């Protein structure tokens, strides 16, 4: 068997060598040298570029149709809707520019293809054209920047609602802890020197403001329709608190506290009934079924969006958006820091 394979390879090499010899001999029969480009070659390549343009644009729109249902569901926060509006405006603008630019590029490749009867003209400068392709992009960018800054200033403004929920997100390799302000609506101070097994976030045990604080892992709850003020810290490296469904993200930096606020607009139960979410989860569960995995339900997630180490991929936490009544009922069941400390 090995001998037959070896012979087959040798025969292929001999056949390839003879084919190359035939091609080399046929070149001598041509009136022109092989490196000379003829008008026929240029016409063929010009038409090929038009066909390539058609296939290129068809593939572009096919990708949009194929993958559009794999994008995030509609934003579940007030400011997230503004971010989605900016995103859509940018994508429409970029798509139009992409289509026009490439259509012109391919058309010019065809129109100005080589021709032995024509001679290229050296065109040095045109002030009107220079002004045109400078002013139009500048106006478009100004529109994007002005609206972006306007929305950014609104999003990053200080939380002002008196009934806002204050939560601290504490990051460390490789998990999250959420700490809630108690009835006084004030988070207690922290001291890294007091970090221990029962005090994983470093609560300052001498600060009475922290006695009613509540710490939770695995999942944390927030009420719909109320302003959520997040304070973020990190124990070890830079992490990034990423809440994709709320269009919220902020770095967690060791040695400092960062902030972000948002107001959720849809409970977890409402988002699970959203038509787009239902379709998205059906696709996900169909894929899981191929690997004999159990189906899953939609959940809001807190992720780390920095590559923070070997188990970065596993650093996530479920976020449950409740009605006001359900949130209060859940919070009432949680143990305050002082109670937990006394138990330990």
Buried (B, 14 or more C-beta within 10 A) or exposed (E): EEEEEEEEEEEEEEEEEEEEEEEEEEEEEEEEEEEEEEEEEBBEBBEEBBEEBEEEBEEEEEEEEEEEEEEBBBBBBBBBEBBBEBEEBBEEBEEEEEEEEBEEEBBEBBEEBBEEEEEEEEEEEEEEEEEEEEEEEEEBEEEEEEBBEEBBEEBEEEBEEEEBBBBBBBBBBBBBBBBBBBEEBBBBEBEEEEBEEEBBBBBBBEBEBBBBBBBBEEBBBBBBEBBBBBBBBBBEBBBBBBBBBBBBEBBBBBEEEBEBBBBBBBBBBBBBEBEEBEEBBEEBBEEEEEEEEEEEEBBBBBBBBBEBBEEBEEBBBEBBBBBEEBBEEBBEEBEBBBEBBEEE
